[in-house]
Amino acid sequence: MKKHIILLALAAALTNAPQIARAADAVPKFDIARNCKNEVADSAGTGETLASCTKDEEQARNELAGQWSEFARRALR
């Protein structure tokens, strides 16, 4: 799940050139609660809970935020 949000953010940032400049300013925002509700519903029986999904997604977003400026520099080269 952690890789899921990182891939979504990078895809959103790299979709096309005009969006790259805007997306480079800040990490894209996702509705983590809604995404996790859907993820938990789709993965019934795996043991993942809403709380564990939310924690993983927030941790992934925080990690991405810490690296965002590096992605932005690379994208704008």
C-alpha positions as CSV (number, residue, x, y, z in Angstrom):
1,M,0.0,0.0,0.0
2,K,2.9,2.4,0.8
3,K,4.2,2.1,-2.8
4,H,0.7,2.8,-4.1
5,I,0.6,6.4,-2.9
6,I,4.1,7.1,-4.1
7,L,3.3,5.8,-7.5
8,L,0.1,7.8,-7.7
9,A,1.9,10.9,-6.7
10,L,4.6,10.5,-9.2
11,A,2.1,9.6,-12.0
12,A,0.1,12.8,-11.1
13,A,3.2,14.9,-11.3
14,L,4.6,13.4,-14.5
15,T,1.4,13.2,-16.6
16,N,2.3,16.2,-18.8
17,A,4.7,19.1,-18.8
18,P,2.3,21.9,-17.6
19,Q,1.3,19.9,-14.6
20,I,4.8,19.1,-13.7
21,A,5.6,22.7,-12.9
22,R,2.5,23.1,-10.7
23,A,2.9,19.7,-9.0
24,A,6.5,20.3,-8.2
25,D,5.5,23.0,-5.7
26,A,3.8,20.6,-3.4
27,V,3.1,16.9,-2.9
28,P,-0.3,16.1,-4.5
29,K,-3.0,15.6,-2.0
30,F,-5.1,12.4,-1.9
31,D,-8.1,11.5,0.2
32,I,-6.3,8.9,2.3
33,A,-9.5,8.0,4.2
34,R,-11.5,7.4,1.1
35,N,-8.7,5.4,-0.6
36,C,-8.2,3.3,2.5
37,K,-11.9,2.6,2.8
38,N,-11.9,1.3,-0.8
39,E,-8.7,-0.6,-0.3
40,V,-9.9,-2.3,2.8
41,A,-13.2,-3.2,1.2
42,D,-11.4,-4.6,-1.9
43,S,-8.9,-6.6,0.2
44,A,-11.4,-8.4,2.5
45,G,-9.7,-11.3,4.3
46,T,-6.2,-10.0,4.1
47,G,-6.2,-8.6,7.6
48,E,-5.6,-5.0,6.7
49,T,-7.7,-2.6,8.7
50,L,-8.7,1.0,8.0
51,A,-6.3,2.1,10.8
52,S,-3.3,0.2,9.4
53,C,-4.0,1.4,5.9
54,T,-4.3,5.0,7.0
55,K,-1.1,4.7,9.0
56,D,0.8,3.2,6.0
57,E,-0.6,5.8,3.6
58,E,0.3,8.7,5.9
59,Q,3.7,7.4,6.5
60,A,4.2,7.0,2.7
61,R,3.0,10.5,2.1
62,N,5.3,11.9,4.7
63,E,8.2,10.0,3.2
64,L,7.3,11.3,-0.2
65,A,7.0,14.9,1.1
66,G,10.6,14.6,2.5
67,Q,11.9,13.6,-1.0
68,W,9.5,15.8,-3.1
69,S,12.0,18.6,-3.8
70,E,14.4,16.1,-5.3
71,F,11.7,14.7,-7.6
72,A,10.8,18.3,-8.6
73,R,14.4,19.2,-9.5
74,R,14.7,16.0,-11.7
75,A,11.3,16.6,-13.4
76,L,12.1,20.1,-14.3
77,R,15.5,19.4,-15.9
